Amino acid sequence: MKSLYDFIVEPVGDKYSNTVNVGDKKLVVNTKIENWKFVNRLARVVETPAAFSTPIKKGAIIIIHQNVFRTFYDMRGEKKKSRSYFKDDKYFCAVDQIYLYKNKNNWKTINNRCFVTPIKSRQDLTIDKEANLIGILKYGNKSLEELNINPGDLVGFTPNSEWEFLVDDKRLYCMKSNDIVIKYEYQGDEEEYNPSWAQSG
């Protein structure tokens, strides 16, 4: 069975990601379903749309919008499944709710999305460990390549454009191509910033 315009997907693991590793212990960081930050965004494609072709194949692993698997309480306080719920732990997912996909080995972006790795701050007079509005392009796209902006480049991005994701135990910022506003020259001492809570250990 195929949807006309949507992918049919299923979660990889649980629908919520509520634990992190701290040393050799697991720490529960959230017990409420209302917090979207802890919704699992890793899914497997069960079926692709019937109405159009796509580079995303059946069986691909994808990174999706948090609302696809999200559970919520309605106005009466009753627990409800996501509006994307189909049946038997399967969900509908629109193409604009997909940010990364992996048919086999390598992650690829879709449409105008890109991902940036934050870097450590080099400022001594701040408590912020992370550099502000600057990072290393991790996953680019064709429109950035046309501007000679490629993965590994040091880039600057606009305020409030970044959307936090965990991909392979790395904290990355998802944004759109036009949020990348400058390409910097490397100074030689840039270092990726990945907090310990993002790592599975």
N, CA, C and O of each residue as an XYZ file, in Angstrom:
804
protein
N       0.837     -1.194      0.000
C       0.000      0.000      0.000
C       0.878      1.252      0.000
O       1.788      1.379      0.819
N       0.595      2.182     -0.932
C       1.362      3.412     -1.027
C       0.454      4.614     -0.816
O      -0.720      4.603     -1.188
N       1.022      5.648     -0.212
C       0.344      6.937     -0.144
C       0.592      7.663     -1.460
O       1.599      7.418     -2.125
N      -0.316      8.551     -1.836
C      -0.147      9.272     -3.088
C       1.016     10.256     -3.013
O       1.882     10.267     -3.888
N       1.035     11.089     -1.960
C       2.033     12.153     -1.874
C       3.003     12.032     -0.699
O       4.028     12.713     -0.684
N       2.705     11.189      0.277
C       3.537     11.085      1.472
C       4.338      9.790      1.499
O       3.965      8.788      0.889
N       5.453      9.843      2.228
C       6.171      8.624      2.572
C       5.417      7.934      3.712
O       4.759      8.592      4.517
N       5.517      6.631      3.769
C       5.057      5.878      4.939
C       6.311      5.418      5.674
O       7.174      4.760      5.093
N       6.405      5.768      6.951
C       7.629      5.517      7.708
C       7.299      4.854      9.039
O       6.149      4.835      9.478
N       8.337      4.312      9.669
C       8.224      3.749     11.006
C       9.419      4.210     11.825
O      10.492      4.433     11.266
N       9.261      4.358     13.135
C      10.388      4.816     13.956
C      11.489      3.776     14.032
O      11.226      2.574     14.041
N      12.730      4.254     14.087
C      13.875      3.395     14.381
C      14.121      3.537     15.877
O      14.615      4.567     16.336
N      13.779      2.509     16.626
C      13.822      2.598     18.080
C      12.491      3.089     18.618
O      11.458      2.936     17.966
N      12.512      3.679     19.805
C      11.297      4.200     20.425
C      10.894      5.522     19.787
O      11.675      6.144     19.066
N       9.672      5.938     20.062
C       9.181      7.210     19.508
C       9.752      8.417     20.250
O       9.702      9.538     19.745
N      10.295      8.188     21.445
C      10.931      9.262     22.203
C      12.355      8.840     22.576
O      12.609      7.669     22.857
N      13.277      9.804     22.575
C      14.663      9.574     22.982
C      14.891     10.329     24.281
O      15.239     11.509     24.267
N      14.695      9.647     25.404
C      14.664     10.308     26.712
C      15.874     10.044     27.584
O      15.904     10.479     28.735
N      16.872      9.344     27.071
C      18.030      9.022     27.901
C      19.324      9.457     27.215
O      19.416      9.492     25.988
N      20.317      9.785     28.036
C      21.665     10.064     27.539
C      22.646      9.276     28.398
O      22.338      8.920     29.535
N      23.808      9.011     27.858
C      24.847      8.320     28.602
C      25.740      9.326     29.303
O      26.230     10.269     28.682
N      25.951      9.126     30.606
C      26.883      9.934     31.377
C      27.867      8.959     32.013
O      27.554      8.289     32.998
N      29.059      8.893     31.433
C      30.005      7.860     31.857
C      29.464      6.499     31.491
O      29.133      6.251     30.331
N      29.369      5.605     32.476
C      28.827      4.276     32.218
C      27.381      4.149     32.698
O      26.865      3.040     32.835
N      26.728      5.288     32.954
C      25.345      5.301     33.434
C      24.425      5.928     32.404
O      24.850      6.771     31.614
N      23.159      5.514     32.411
C      22.134      6.146     31.583
C      21.323      7.103     32.446
O      20.888      6.747     33.540
N      21.126      8.308     31.952
C      20.388      9.330     32.677
C      19.101      9.653     31.931
O      19.132      9.979     30.745
N      17.959      9.560     32.633
C      16.671      9.935     32.050
C      16.561     11.451     32.101
O      16.594     12.041     33.181
N      16.429     12.083     30.944
C      16.443     13.545     30.882
C      15.060     14.146     30.661
O      14.899     15.365     30.712
N      14.069     13.308     30.418
C      12.725     13.832     30.180
C      11.698     12.738     30.416
O      11.884     11.597     29.991
N      10.619     13.088     31.094
C       9.547     12.118     31.344
C       8.201     12.607     30.834
O       7.176     11.979     31.099
N       8.187     13.725     30.103
C       6.936     14.307     29.615
C       6.866     14.222     28.101
O       7.863     14.443     27.413
N       5.692     13.902     27.584
C       5.543     13.768     26.138
C       5.408     15.120     25.453
O       5.519     15.200     24.229
N       5.168     16.195     26.223
C       4.954     17.493     25.600
C       6.228     18.089     25.024
O       6.154     18.930     24.128
N       7.383     17.683     25.507
C       8.637     18.299     25.090
C       9.094     17.729     23.755
O       9.525     16.578     23.682
N       9.001     18.530     22.704
C       9.322     18.075     21.352
C      10.800     17.751     21.183
O      11.159     16.986     20.288
N      11.669     18.315     22.024
C      13.100     18.104     21.852
C      13.504     16.637     22.024
O      14.557     16.225     21.538
N      12.685     15.858     22.705
C      13.040     14.478     22.980
C      12.282     13.479     22.115
O      12.340     12.274     22.358
N      11.571     13.976     21.107
C      10.894     13.084     20.168
C      11.934     12.472     19.232
O      12.804     13.178     18.719
N      11.846     11.175     19.012
C      12.750     10.505     18.086
C      12.536     11.035     16.667
O      11.399     11.146     16.208
N      13.622     11.360     15.981
C      13.518     11.873     14.605
C      14.152     10.925     13.589
O      14.350     11.287     12.430
N      14.464      9.726     14.028
C      15.074      8.734     13.141
C      13.998      7.747     12.692
O      13.320      7.132     13.515
N      13.854      7.606     11.366
C      12.790      6.759     10.822
C      13.310      5.901      9.679
O      14.356      6.183      9.095
N      12.562      4.853      9.375
C      12.850      3.986      8.230
C      11.693      4.112      7.231
O      10.524      4.103      7.618
N      12.032      4.229      5.950
C      11.005      4.358      4.911
C      10.408      2.992      4.616
O      11.112      2.057      4.233
N       9.096      2.893      4.802
C       8.374      1.654      4.499
C       7.887      1.672      3.063
O       7.980      0.668      2.356
N       7.357      2.832      2.626
C       6.919      3.011      1.244
C       7.200      4.434      0.801
O       7.137      5.366      1.604
N       7.510      4.603     -0.483
C       7.718      5.930     -1.063
C       6.421      6.413     -1.712
O       5.538      5.598     -1.979
N       6.281      7.720     -1.972
C       5.051      8.236     -2.581
C       4.820      7.679     -3.985
O       5.769      7.380     -4.709
N       3.555      7.546     -4.356
C       3.211      7.022     -5.673
C       3.193      8.109     -6.746
O       3.323      7.805     -7.931
N       3.034      9.366     -6.346
C       2.789     10.434     -7.315
C       4.051     11.018     -7.931
O       3.970     11.685     -8.962
N       5.207     10.790     -7.337
C       6.436     11.369     -7.876
C       7.632     10.490     -7.532
O       7.603      9.711     -6.579
N       8.682     10.636     -8.332
C       9.914      9.882     -8.068
C      10.758     10.634     -7.048
O      10.656     11.854     -6.919
N      11.577      9.908     -6.339
C      12.397     10.491     -5.285
C      13.693      9.704     -5.159
O      13.702      8.493     -5.376
N      14.796     10.379     -4.809
C      16.049      9.637     -4.589
C      16.014      8.807     -3.315
O      16.871      7.947     -3.111
N      15.037      9.055     -2.463
C      14.910      8.304     -1.209
C      14.218      6.976     -1.498
O      13.085      6.949     -1.978
N      14.895      5.897     -1.208
C      14.395      4.572     -1.562
C      13.699      3.888     -0.380
O      13.888      4.257      0.779
N      12.909      2.903     -0.708
C      12.276      2.074      0.317
C      13.373      1.426      1.162
O      14.324      0.862      0.620
N      13.243      1.505      2.482
C      14.239      0.965      3.394
C      15.267      1.985      3.836
O      16.077      1.698      4.718
N      15.256      3.182      3.240
C      16.216      4.222      3.615
C      15.977      4.680      5.050
O      14.852      4.629      5.546
N      17.037      5.126      5.708
C      16.948      5.741      7.028
C      16.872      7.253      6.812
O      17.643      7.808      6.029
N      15.954      7.913      7.497
C      15.764      9.346      7.304
C      15.691     10.073      8.648
O      15.295      9.499      9.663
N      16.082     11.348      8.629
C      15.929     12.245      9.771
C      14.725     13.132      9.469
O      14.679     13.782      8.424
N      13.752     13.162     10.377
C      12.468     13.795     10.075
C      12.087     14.851     11.115
O      12.756     15.015     12.135
N      11.016     15.547     10.832
C      10.461     16.550     11.736
C       9.923     15.883     13.007
O       9.398     14.770     12.964
N      10.061     16.578     14.127
C       9.677     15.989     15.415
C       8.178     15.723     15.540
O       7.775     14.898     16.360
N       7.348     16.392     14.758
C       5.902     16.218     14.911
C       5.371     14.923     14.309
O       4.227     14.550     14.571
N       6.175     14.232     13.511
C       5.682     13.003     12.883
C       5.354     11.950     13.937
O       4.281     11.348     13.887
N       6.253     11.716     14.885
C       6.044     10.692     15.913
C       5.504     11.272     17.220
O       5.273     10.527     18.171
N       5.309     12.537     17.279
C       4.990     13.199     18.548
C       3.592     12.852     19.064
O       2.616     12.900     18.316
N       3.506     12.506     20.340
C       2.246     12.285     21.040
C       1.860     13.573     21.757
O       2.734     14.329     22.180
N       0.567     13.831     21.898
C       0.130     15.077     22.529
C      -1.154     14.856     23.328
O      -1.809     13.821     23.208
N      -1.493     15.844     24.139
C      -2.765     15.836     24.865
C      -3.709     16.836     24.209
O      -3.318     17.964     23.910
N      -4.972     16.411     23.983
C      -5.938     17.320     23.375
C      -6.528     18.264     24.424
O      -6.082     18.273     25.572
N      -7.525     19.053     24.036
C      -8.105     20.059     24.935
C      -8.771     19.435     26.154
O      -8.938     20.097     27.178
N      -9.151     18.169     26.050
C      -9.771     17.474     27.179
C      -8.736     16.766     28.050
O      -9.092     16.111     29.030
N      -7.460     16.894     27.699
C      -6.422     16.232     28.454
C      -6.246     14.774     28.090
O      -5.591     14.025     28.816
N      -6.827     14.361     26.966
C      -6.716     12.976     26.538
C      -5.492     12.797     25.641
O      -5.223     13.615     24.762
N      -4.768     11.725     25.877
C      -3.551     11.439     25.119
C      -3.908     10.993     23.706
O      -4.732     10.098     23.516
N      -3.278     11.626     22.719
C      -3.572     11.339     21.323
C      -2.286     11.001     20.575
O      -1.206     11.487     20.909
N      -2.429     10.160     19.559
C      -1.311      9.876     18.686
C      -1.083     11.051     17.745
O      -1.953     11.905     17.574
N       0.088     11.080     17.143
C       0.410     12.115     16.170
C      -0.639     12.170     15.065
O      -1.251     11.158     14.725
N      -0.838     13.358     14.514
C      -1.755     13.515     13.386
C      -1.247     12.792     12.146
O      -1.996     12.574     11.194
N       0.020     12.424     12.164
C       0.613     11.692     11.038
C       0.421     10.185     11.158
O       0.781      9.440     10.247
N      -0.145      9.730     12.276
C      -0.273      8.293     12.516
C      -1.151      7.631     11.461
O      -2.221      8.132     11.116
N      -0.674      6.487     10.953
C      -1.425      5.722      9.955
C      -2.023      4.481     10.607
O      -3.223      4.442     10.880
N      -1.211      3.483     10.854
C      -1.648      2.268     11.550
C      -0.424      1.410     11.843
O       0.617      1.548     11.200
N      -0.568      0.520     12.827
C       0.468     -0.481     13.134
C       1.861      0.142     13.259
O       2.832     -0.363     12.695
N       1.942      1.249     14.010
C       3.214      1.946     14.238
C       3.825      2.499     12.947
O       5.039      2.676     12.853
N       2.980      2.767     11.967
C       3.391      3.403     10.720
C       2.815      4.820     10.674
O       1.742      5.089     11.213
N       3.552      5.714     10.018
C       3.183      7.125      9.986
C       3.354      7.685      8.579
O       4.203      7.227      7.815
N       2.533      8.688      8.244
C       2.726      9.442      7.018
C       3.764     10.535      7.262
O       3.800     11.137      8.335
N       4.599     10.784      6.268
C       5.630     11.810      6.389
C       5.751     12.534      5.054
O       6.090     11.922      4.042
N       5.475     13.836      5.049
C       5.581     14.632      3.826
C       7.048     14.855      3.479
O       7.916     14.796      4.351
N       7.316     15.109      2.220
C       8.705     15.285      1.778
C       9.359     16.484      2.454
O      10.567     16.470      2.690
N       8.578     17.533      2.774
C       9.171     18.700      3.432
C       9.391     18.483      4.924
O       9.858     19.391      5.611
N       9.062     17.292      5.443
C       9.357     16.930      6.822
C      10.612     16.066      6.922
O      10.946     15.575      8.000
N      11.302     15.882      5.801
C      12.520     15.076      5.764
C      13.718     16.002      5.591
O      13.703     16.886      4.734
N      14.766     15.801      6.409
C      15.937     16.672      6.395
C      17.200     15.974      5.891
O      18.036     16.595      5.234
N      17.334     14.709      6.192
C      18.474     13.913      5.742
C      17.974     12.519      5.383
O      16.988     12.035      5.939
N      18.669     11.886      4.447
C      18.332     10.495      4.146
C      19.611      9.709      3.852
O      20.626     10.265      3.433
N      19.528      8.417      4.083
C      20.659      7.528      3.858
C      20.133      6.232      3.271
O      19.554      5.409      3.980
N      20.342      6.052      1.950
C      19.916      4.809      1.316
C      20.838      3.660      1.687
O      20.389      2.533      1.893
N      22.140      3.955      1.770
C      23.119      2.918      2.137
C      24.056      3.435      3.215
O      23.817      3.227      4.404
N      25.138      4.120      2.792
C      26.182      4.459      3.752
C      26.237      5.925      4.160
O      26.554      6.223      5.312
N      25.939      6.844      3.253
C      26.204      8.254      3.502
C      24.930      9.073      3.601
O      23.978      8.869      2.847
N      24.932     10.013      4.557
C      23.797     10.922      4.693
C      23.794     11.931      3.545
O      24.849     12.399      3.117
N      22.604     12.256      3.056
C      22.441     13.279      2.020
C      21.281     14.183      2.411
O      20.287     13.736      2.983
N      21.428     15.454      2.092
C      20.345     16.400      2.371
C      19.304     16.333      1.256
O      19.533     15.752      0.195
N      18.166     16.940      1.529
C      17.109     16.995      0.531
C      16.674     18.450      0.357
O      16.577     19.209      1.321
N      16.419     18.810     -0.885
C      16.018     20.175     -1.249
C      17.070     21.190     -0.804
O      18.252     21.017     -1.103
N      16.664     22.248     -0.095
C      17.606     23.323      0.242
C      18.135     23.235      1.670
O      18.607     24.233      2.214
N      18.064     22.064      2.277
C      18.558     21.902      3.645
C      20.071     21.711      3.669
O      20.660     21.204      2.714
N      20.683     22.118      4.762
C      22.100     21.851      4.989
C      22.317     21.725      6.495
O      21.467     22.135      7.286
N      23.463     21.155      6.888
C      23.771     20.932      8.294
C      25.156     21.464      8.612
O      26.101     21.280      7.845
N      25.259     22.130      9.761
C      26.504     22.753     10.192
C      26.898     22.208     11.567
O      26.064     22.079     12.462
N      28.190     21.891     11.714
C      28.737     21.458     12.996
C      29.198     22.680     13.782
O      30.015     23.445     13.270
N      28.710     22.899     15.010
C      29.210     24.022     15.813
C      30.670     23.814     16.186
O      31.154     22.683     16.230
N      31.370     24.919     16.456
C      32.773     24.826     16.854
C      32.961     25.489     18.212
O      32.121     26.266     18.667
N      34.079     25.163     18.843
C      34.388     25.732     20.150
C      34.741     27.210     20.019
O      35.360     27.640     19.046
N      34.332     27.961     21.014
C      34.654     29.384     21.049
C      36.128     29.579     21.364
O      36.714     28.837     22.153
N      36.719     30.593     20.732
C      38.111     30.940     21.018
C      38.205     32.175     21.911
O      39.293     32.691     22.167
N      37.031     32.644     22.387
C      36.997     33.832     23.230
C      37.311     33.458     24.683
O      36.684     32.556     25.239
N      38.259     34.135     25.284
C      38.625     33.858     26.673
C      37.670     34.513     27.667
O      37.491     34.014     28.778
N      37.062     35.618     27.275
C      36.243     36.403     28.205
C      34.758     36.094     28.056
O      33.930     37.006     28.046
N      34.422     34.823     27.941
C      33.027     34.412     27.855
C      32.881     33.031     28.477
O      33.823     32.239     28.494
N      31.682     32.755     28.989
C      31.413     31.425     29.540
C      30.848     30.496     28.467
O      30.698     29.296     28.699
N      30.535     31.050     27.294
C      30.003     30.230     26.209
C      31.098     29.352     25.630
O      32.154     29.842     25.231
N      30.844     28.074     25.587
C      31.830     27.145     25.037
C      31.756     27.072     23.520
O      32.687     26.598     22.868
N      30.663     27.537     22.968
C      30.421     27.411     21.534
C      30.530     28.762     20.845
O      30.035     29.768     21.352
N      31.184     28.778     19.683
C      31.295     30.002     18.899
C      29.914     30.410     18.393
O      29.092     29.560     18.053
N      29.671     31.709     18.347
C      28.367     32.230     17.980
C      28.237     32.391     16.464
O      29.031     33.088     15.833
N      27.211     31.729     15.883
C      26.844     31.897     14.475
C      27.957     31.530     13.503
O      28.098     32.142     12.444
N      28.743     30.529     13.871
C      29.814     30.067     12.992
C      30.005     28.574     13.204
O      29.865     28.077     14.321
N      30.323     27.863     12.133
C      30.528     26.434     12.247
C      31.119     25.861     10.976
O      31.471     26.596     10.053
N      31.224     24.553     10.934
C      31.795     23.851      9.786
C      30.665     23.144      9.047
O      29.903     22.385      9.645
N      30.559     23.397      7.746
C      29.513     22.752      6.958
C      29.737     21.246      6.934
O      30.781     20.770      6.487
N      28.754     20.507      7.417
C      28.856     19.050      7.477
C      28.195     18.403      6.260
O      28.799     17.564      5.592
N      26.956     18.797      5.978
C      26.226     18.275      4.826
C      25.680     19.457      4.031
O      24.877     20.239      4.541
N      26.113     19.581      2.799
C      25.683     20.688      1.956
C      24.631     20.266      0.950
O      23.937     19.268      1.144
N      24.516     21.032     -0.129
C      23.572     20.735     -1.194
C      24.042     21.398     -2.488
O      25.060     22.090     -2.501
N      23.306     21.188     -3.561
C      23.737     21.668     -4.876
C      23.824     23.185     -4.943
O      24.745     23.726     -5.556
N      22.876     23.876     -4.322
C      22.895     25.337     -4.398
C      24.118     25.917     -3.700
O      24.656     26.931     -4.146
N      24.568     25.293     -2.614
C      25.788     25.744     -1.948
C      27.025     25.382     -2.764
O      27.980     26.158     -2.823
N      27.011     24.215     -3.387
C      28.144     23.819     -4.230
C      28.351     24.804     -5.374
O      29.484     25.091     -5.759
N      27.237     25.323     -5.920
C      27.330     26.305     -7.003
C      27.992     27.597     -6.536
O      28.527     28.354     -7.346
N      27.957     27.846     -5.235
C      28.620     29.022     -4.658
C      30.005     28.675     -4.133
O      30.642     29.484     -3.459
N      30.473     27.461     -4.445
C      31.769     26.966     -3.979
C      31.837     26.890     -2.452
O      32.876     27.156     -1.847
N      30.719     26.523     -1.852
C      30.656     26.268     -0.417
C      30.406     24.773     -0.243
O      29.344     24.267     -0.607
N      31.380     24.077      0.311
C      31.357     22.618      0.341
C      31.556     22.098      1.763
O      32.043     22.827      2.627
N      31.179     20.829      2.011
C      31.420     20.245      3.329
C      32.876     20.410      3.755
O      33.795     20.181      2.968
N      33.073     20.809      5.009
C      34.400     21.088      5.527
C      34.732     22.564      5.570
O      35.689     22.965      6.233
N      33.943     23.391      4.862
C      34.187     24.833      4.866
C      33.700     25.466      6.162
O      32.707     25.033      6.747
N      34.409     26.489      6.595
C      34.025     27.262      7.773
C      33.045     28.342      7.326
O      33.379     29.167      6.476
N      31.833     28.343      7.897
C      30.781     29.237      7.415
C      30.142     30.010      8.570
O      30.202     29.595      9.728
N      29.535     31.133      8.227
C      28.735     31.895      9.168
C      27.276     31.823      8.757
O      26.967     31.738      7.569
N      26.369     31.856      9.742
C      24.942     31.745      9.438
C      24.147     32.781     10.217
O      24.640     33.366     11.181
N      22.909     32.999      9.786
C      22.068     34.045     10.354
C      21.536     33.659     11.737
O      21.381     32.472     12.025
N      21.258     34.643     12.595
C      20.704     34.338     13.925
C      19.353     33.639     13.829
O      18.548     33.937     12.946
N      19.116     32.712     14.742
C      17.833     32.008     14.884
C      17.467     31.163     13.664
O      16.300     30.824     13.468
N      18.453     30.828     12.855
C      18.174     29.980     11.688
C      18.468     28.515     11.972
O      18.015     27.634     11.242
N      19.229     28.252     13.040
C      19.702     26.896     13.299
C      18.657     26.085     14.065
O      17.988     26.597     14.962
N      18.533     24.820     13.695
C      17.599     23.882     14.323
C      18.395     22.666     14.750
O      19.013     22.009     13.913
N      18.393     22.356     16.036
C      19.291     21.349     16.585
C      18.842     19.925     16.284
O      17.679     19.571     16.476
N      19.785     19.114     15.808
C      19.554     17.696     15.550
C      20.726     16.893     16.093
O      21.846     17.396     16.184
N      20.463     15.651     16.450
C      21.524     14.698     16.767
C      21.608     13.701     15.618
O      20.639     13.007     15.312
N      22.776     13.637     14.987
C      22.996     12.735     13.866
C      24.257     11.943     14.144
O      25.347     12.510     14.208
N      24.117     10.638     14.309
C      25.270      9.774     14.605
C      26.054     10.290     15.808
O      27.282     10.369     15.774
N      25.328     10.642     16.875
C      25.926     11.117     18.126
C      26.668     12.443     17.976
O      27.542     12.763     18.782
N      26.325     13.201     16.961
C      26.900     14.532     16.769
C      25.758     15.552     16.783
O      24.734     15.372     16.124
N      25.959     16.621     17.546
C      24.964     17.698     17.548
C      25.243     18.602     16.351
O      26.322     19.181     16.230
N      24.254     18.711     15.474
C      24.374     19.513     14.268
C      23.235     20.522     14.205
O      22.185     20.337     14.820
N      23.463     21.582     13.455
C      22.421     22.571     13.208
C      21.914     22.432     11.780
O      22.686     22.494     10.823
N      20.606     22.243     11.652
C      19.968     22.212     10.341
C      19.493     23.618     10.003
O      18.969     24.326     10.862
N      19.675     24.014      8.761
C      19.195     25.309      8.285
C      19.008     25.240      6.782
O      19.239     24.195      6.173
N      18.594     26.337      6.184
C      18.423     26.396      4.736
C      19.637     27.060      4.092
O      20.410     27.751      4.757
N      19.790     26.841      2.799
C      20.954     27.355      2.085
C      21.132     28.851      2.254
O      22.249     29.327      2.460
N      20.029     29.604      2.166
C      20.162     31.063      2.239
C      20.417     31.575      3.648
O      20.565     32.780      3.848
N      20.471     30.667      4.640
C      20.888     31.064      5.988
C      22.411     31.091      6.114
O      22.946     31.670      7.060
N      23.113     30.467      5.160
C      24.574     30.539      5.124
C      24.942     31.860      4.444
O      24.629     32.064      3.271
N      25.600     32.748      5.176
C      25.813     34.100      4.659
C      27.281     34.446      4.395
O      27.564     35.471      3.774
N      28.217     33.614      4.853
C      29.627     33.932      4.645
C      30.455     32.658      4.707
O      30.130     31.720      5.435
N      31.525     32.644      3.931
C      32.504     31.560      3.981
C      33.804     32.152      4.493
O      34.348     33.083      3.899
N      34.302     31.608      5.607
C      35.509     32.123      6.235
C      36.746     31.349      5.787
O      36.657     30.220      5.306
N      37.884     31.981      5.956
C      39.153     31.270      5.817
C      39.493     30.642      7.164
O      39.276     31.249      8.212
N      40.022     29.432      7.129
C      40.413     28.765      8.366
C      41.569     29.501      9.033
O      42.490     29.976      8.369
N      41.501     29.587     10.362
C      42.595     30.159     11.135
C      43.576     29.080     11.593
O      44.712     29.373     11.967
N      43.118     27.838     11.557
C      43.998     26.725     11.912
C      43.759     26.158     13.297
O      44.291     25.096     13.623
N      42.972     26.838     14.125
C      42.739     26.332     15.479
C      41.262     26.067     15.750
O      40.847     25.979     16.906
N      40.466     25.941     14.684
C      39.050     25.630     14.874
C      38.895     24.189     15.378
O      39.602     23.285     14.934
N      37.967     23.995     16.303
C      37.729     22.666     16.869
C      36.228     22.447     17.011
O      35.515     23.295     17.547
N      35.762     21.316     16.532
C      34.336     21.012     16.635
C      33.907     20.968     18.092
O      34.655     20.525     18.964
N      32.676     21.439     18.340
C      32.127     21.392     19.688
C      30.965     20.408     19.717
O      29.924     20.644     19.104
N      31.151     19.310     20.429
C      30.118     18.295     20.576
C      30.006     17.945     22.051
O      30.852     17.216     22.568
N      28.978     18.449     22.751
C      28.872     18.209     24.194
C      28.733     16.727     24.521
O      28.256     15.943     23.700
N      29.146     16.358     25.708
C      29.177     14.949     26.104
C      27.802     14.302     26.085
O      27.685     13.101     25.840
N      26.748     15.095     26.343
C      25.408     14.506     26.383
C      24.948     14.051     25.016
O      24.036     13.229     24.919
N      25.558     14.566     23.948
C      25.158     14.185     22.589
C      25.749     12.847     22.170
O      25.349     12.289     21.149
N      26.684     12.332     22.935
C      27.408     11.139     22.564
C      26.845      9.921     23.298
O      26.559      9.973     24.495
N      26.696      8.839     22.561
C      26.127      7.634     23.157
C      27.141      6.901     24.041
O      26.778      6.026     24.826
N      28.421      7.275     23.898
C      29.451      6.601     24.677
C      29.826      5.280     24.069
O      30.685      4.577     24.601
